[in-house]
Amino acid sequence: MKKIITSVLLLIGINTIGMAQATIPNQGLENWEQVVVKDSVKHWKTSTLQYQSFALDINNAYLINDAQEGNKAIHLETILSGIDTLIGFIMKQDADDGFVGFPYSDMVTNLKGWYKCNTIANDTALAVVVLSNNGTVYSETTHKFVGNVSTWTQFNIPLTNGNTLTPDSVFIGFVSSNFESEDNREAGNWLEIDNVWLENNNVTTTAIPGYSFEETVEESIEQPSDFWTFDKLLYYNGNEQYVTKSNDAAEGLSSMKIEKTQSNEDSGLIPFVTNGNFSFQTGFNSGTPFIAQPNIYSFQYKYTTIETDTAFAILNLFKDGITLNQDSIIRILATDIWSTKVLAININEAPDSVRVTFFPGDSIGSALYIDDIQFSGGDVSINETTTNNWTIYPNPANSELNIKTTENTLVTIVDLSGKTVYSNFRTSTASSILTANWNTGVYFVTIRHHNKVETKKIIIQH
């Protein structure tokens, strides 16, 4: 639990009815969309996918429609990201795996293909070919592409010692800059490749899989619209999601299930969901636009855990990038029935954006279901919040508070610190709540029914 608490901490006029709108996109978790998690060239590994595996939004190896053969070719480009100069590459295997290539059993003496390039200053683009037999490299060839070549031009690369053995694997890679000389890498250096093949003494050998870059791979997963998760990265590395659509909903047809998975544990990726946006390069943004000044934040939840664990929700209201609210961390304990969490909001001015964040806890298998995220009270429009006709009296109250509603509804009362002092379903008759032991002060009463909420302020005065 200490680990998740630490991670959470690191990440992060009262009239009943007004006219401002206080919502976030997809607050009912009804809208889901297919998100592409892998869109790449089949048979090849690219720098784009490599950077994406580290949650970096960098695309410097991609297909283009200007092809020498067929419809597509590959474009590799060196780009500047912050202070780093990042090369674009495409290869039959990741270089970190020791130039392990693809199975191949023909003797080869040269690599041919077509290229365009634009090299800058002392930089060069490269082709690398490595031939191996029984795990031993017997041929390693590096070829430089230089100059400004604007039309498709054929290249022919003789392979060192290619005629001495027959390989059982071949590694082929193309790079937009000289990876051996970091000082000479130039942003804007690029290389385009199409239609590559191997030969043995000018006789074409077995075709290279994906030789013309025509085949692509696309995979997608379902994600909640307007919310951000690590699932794209998690799925890329282990084909597993921690956020899924659930038909077990408090309101409507669906809710959001957030589960701590073994893949989260193995990868070190905290299983959080936010309506904001996150990257390892820039951290969180400020969430989504939000112009109202409510005094209640609420959501419905269920929480299951195979161990004693605690889930968390975090609310951040911002103005010009500065957090306006305090005490925004909400602890969530296990319950197998739909329940409501309510947090009192105390801010002195209207925000310009809001971020909501949810964590399922630290135990593998812990699952937090979230639905019906609402803001109410303050200046929130009555059209957004009216649920039914209800009255509450007396106000101020001393030892007893009476509530009368026209239909069955959930009543929740919180104090100014956000602590829930009362939560229960009430029938459509007048009922009394004992308040003699409550502290003197301001409280917020919220009723919730059919995906609508309304909040009123009361005062307890002894």
N, C-alpha and C positions, 0 to 999 in steps of 0.2 A: 504494500500500500504506500510506503514511503516513496517508492520510485515514481508512482503515478502522481502523487501529490506534488512532488518536486517538479515533474514535467508540466503539470497543470499551471503551477505558479509561474513557471518560466514562460509559458505561452501567453501568457496573457497581458402658487395659486391652485387650489385643488378642487375644481368643479367636476361633477360626475360626467357631464355631457359637454362636448365641444364640437369643433368642426374639422380637426386635423385627422389625417389618415395615418394609422400606425400599423403597418403590416410589413412582412418580409416576403419575398417571392417564395411560392410553394410552401407556405406555412402549414398547410394541411397534409403535406407529404403525399399528395395524390399524383403528382406529375413526375414521371421517370423517363429517362432517355438512354439510348444506346451510345456509349462513349467508346471511341476507338482506342484500344490499348496497344495495338501493334499494326503498323502500316508500313511495310518495308518490302524490299526486293527479295523474292524467294531464292533460296540457295546461297545467299550472301549475308554477311554481317556488316553493319554500317556503323559509322560514328554516331549517327542520329540515335539509333537504338541503344548504343553504348551509353550515351549521355542520358537518355531517358531512363536507363536502369539505375541512375543515380538521382532521379527526380529533377533533372536539368532540362529546361525547355529550350533545347538547342537543336536546330535542324540544319546541318551543313553537309548532308549526303542525301540527295533526293533525285527522283526520276524527273526527266524533262521530255517534252514531246518532239524535240529536234533530234531525230535518230538517223544513224547511218544505215541501219537495217531495221525493219519492223517499225514500231511506233514509238519506242522509248529508248532513252540512253540514261546514263547515270552522271549526275553533276556533283563534284566534290569541291568544297571551297573552304579556305582558311578564314576564320572569322575572329573578331575581337569580342570577348565577353568579359566585361569589367577590365581587369588588368591582364587577363589571360588571353593568349593567342591560341585558338583551338583549331587543330587540323581536321579536315574531312577525310574519311577513309572508307573503303569497302574491301572486304576480304572474305575468303572461304572459311576462315576460322579466326578467332580473336587472337591478337598477337600475344596477349598475356598467357595463352596456353602453349607458348613455345613454338609457334609457327606450325602447329599440327594442322595438316591440310585435309583434303577430301580423298577418299580411296581412288586410286588410279593405277592401271597396270600396263600401260603402253610406254615404250621408250620414247622420250621427247628430247628434242634438241633446241627448239626455239618456240617463243610465244609471239603470236601475231594478233593484231586488232586495229581498231581505229580510234583516233583521239583528236581532241581540240584542247588548247590550254592557253592560259595567260599567266606567265610568271613575272614576278616583280623583283627588281633589284637583284640581290644575291640568292634569292629563294629559287627552289626548283620543285616541280612535282615529280613523283616517283612511282615506279612499278617494282614490285618485289616478287620473286619466284623462288620457292624453296622445294627441292626434291629430296625425298627421304625413302630409305629402304630399311625395313626391319627396325625402325626407330632411330636410325642413324642418318643425319643429313650429309649427303654427298655432293649437293649442288646448291649454291646460294648466289642469286644474281640480282643486282640492283640496277635499274635503268632510270636515267633522268630525262624528264621532259622540260624543255626550256623555250623561252620566247613567247611570242603572241601568234598562235596558230588558230585562225578563225574559221577554217573550213575543215571538214573531216579528212584526216590524213592517216595513212596506214603506218603502223610501226612494226618492226621486226626485231625481237630481242633474242640474240643467241644465249643459250643457257650454259653456264660454266659446267664443264664435265658432264653435260647432259647425255653424251653417248657412251658413258662408261658403265652405267647400270640401268636397270629397269626399275622405276620407282614403284612403291606400293601406296604412296600418298604424295599429293602435290598441293602446295600452298601458293595461292596467287593473291596479291594485294595491290591496291592502287591508293596513293596518298596525295593530298592536295599540296603538301609542303614537305620539305626535308625534315623528317622526324628526328634525324640524328644531329641536327644543328638548330637548337631552339632560338639562338640569337638571330638567325637569318630568316625566320618565319615572318611572312608578310601577310597581314589581313588583306583579303581580296585576291590572293593567289588562288587560281582554280584550275581544275582538270576535268574533262569530260571523256568518258570511255564508252565504247559500244562494240559489240560483235567481236569477241575475243576467242581465239582458238589455239590449240597446240599442234605442233608439227614434229615429225621425225624425218630430218633431212629433206625438208620441203614437201613431205607427204602428210596430209591432214590425218590426225589420230582421232581417238574417241572424243566426241563432243563434250565440252565442259558444261556441267549442269548450270542453266541460267546464263549461257554465254552471251545472250542478246538483251538481257535485262527486261524481258517482256512480262515475266510472271511476278505477281506480287502476292504478299500475304497480308490479310486484314482480319483482325479479331476485335470483337467489341464486348463490353459488359454493360449491364443495366445499372444505372446510378440515379440518385435523386436529383432532379433538375434544380439548378441554382444552389447546390451544395458541393463542397469540395471534400475529397477523401484521398487517402494514399492508395486506394485500390488499383489505380492504373499502374503504379509502380509495383505494388505487391503482386498483382496478377502477372506482370511481366517476369518477375523473378520466381514465381511459384505457382501460377495458375490458381490462385485462391483469392477470394474476396472476404472482407470483414464487414462490408455494408451491403445489405440485401433488402429487397422489397418484401414486406410481410402482409399477408391478407388478414392478419390479426390486428384489427384497427380499433381505436377508441371512437373515431368518427370517420365517416366516409368508407372507402374501400381498401385503403392501404396505410401502413405505417412504415417507419424506417427501423430496421433491426441493425444494431451495431454490436458486433461480437469480437472479443479478443481471441485471436486464432494462434495456432502454433507458428504460422508464418510471420505474424506480428512479432512474436517472441524471438524467432530465429533471426529475423532481419533487423530487429531493433526499431521498427517503425511503430510509433504509438498509434493505437486505433482511435483517432478522433475524427469527428465530422464537424464542419463549420460552414456557415453561409458566406464566410469570407473567402479568402484565397491564401494559399501558402506556397512558398518555394524555399529551397535551401539557400538560394542566392539572396532573397530579399526578406524572408520571414513572412509574417502575416500582413495582409492589407487591412483596411479599416472596415471591411464588410460591405454591406449594401446600403444605398441611400435611405435615409430615415428622417422625417421632418417633424414628427409629433413629439409631445412631451407627456407620455403616459406615466401613471404611478404604479402600475402592476404589470409584471411579466409572468406568464404562466405557460405550462405545457403539460400534456398528459404522458404517462410513462408506465411501463412494466419493467421489472428488472429481475432476472434470474441469474444465480451464480452457484457453482458447485462448491465453492468455498465461501468463507466469510469475507466479503469484499464490499467495496463502495464505488459506485459510479459518481460522475461529476457532470454538472452543467455549468457553463460560464457565460455571463452576459457582459458585454462591453458596449457602452454608448460613447460615441466620439463626437467631438467638435474640433474641426481643423486638426485632426490627428491626435488630439489630447483626450484621454479617458475622463468622462464626466462623473460616472457612478462609482460607488464604493461597495465593498462586501458583495462581489459579483459571483463568488463561487458557491454553488449549491450542491450539497451532498445528497446522494440518492441511495437509499437502502433497499434491500431485496423485497419485492412484492410480486405475487403472481396474478394480481388483479389490476386493472387499469386504475391509476391514481393520478392526482393532480399535484404538481409543485407550483407554488406561488411565491414570487419574490417582490417585495415592495421596492419601488424605484424612487430614489431621492436625488433629483438633479435640479440645479438652479437655472438652467437654460435649455433650450431645445437643441438636440444633437443634429448632426448632418448625416450620420451613418450609424449602423448597429452591426454587431457581430455576435452570433450565438454559436456556442461550441459544446459538443457532447463527447464524453469519454465513458466507455463501458467498465472501466476498472482494470485491475492488474492481473487477474486470474484467467488463465486460458479456459475458454468456454463461457465466461461471463457475458451475458447478452442484455443489452439495453434497448428497449423499444420506445420510440419517440413518435408522438403524434400531436396535432392540433396546437401549434405554437401560437400564442396570442399575446398581444399588448392591449391594455385596457385602462380605464380611468384617465384622470388628467384631462387633456384636451382631445381625446380620441373621439371620433365621430360616432354619434348614436347609431347611424346606419350600419356601422361595422360591428356594434357590440350588443344591441338590444336582443335579449333572449326571451323575456316574458315580463308580465307586469308583476312587480313585487314592491313591498314596502318594508321598511325596517324602522323600529321605534322602541323606546324613546331615544333621542339623540340630542344631547349627551345621555348616556345610560350610566346606571350605578351598579346594581346587583343583578340585573336581568335585561336581556336584549330580546326583542320579539321580531320574528321574521315571518312574513306572509307572502306566499307565492301562489300563482294560478296553476302551476303544474309541478310535477316532481323535478327536482333539480339538485345539483351539487353545490353546497355552500362552503366556501373556504374563507377564513379570516386570518389575516397576518398583521403583525405589528410593524412599526417603522423599521425595525432591523431586518425584516424579512422572515422572521420566525412564524411558523404556522401555529396559531393557538387554538384553531378549531377547523375541522374538515369533516363533513358528513352529508349524506343524501337526506333531503327533506321532502316530505310529502306536500301535496297542494293544500295544506291547511296551515293555520297559524301555529307557530311553535316558539318555544322559549329557549334561550341559551343562558346558562348561569354565568355571570361575569364578575361575581363578587371578589374572586381571587385574582382577577386580572389587574395588571398595573395601570395606574392612571396614564392616559395618553391617547394618541391617534392610532386608529386601526383601519384596515381596508377590508371590506366585505365584498367578495366576488362570487357571483353565481354563474354556473356554466351549464348549458343545455343545447344539444343539437349543434355543436361546433360554433356556438356563439357564447360570448361572455359579456358581463356588465359588472362594473365596480362602483361602490359607493364608499364614502368616508364616514366613519363614526368616531365619536369621542367617548372614552370611558372616564368618568369623573366620580371619585369617591368623596 
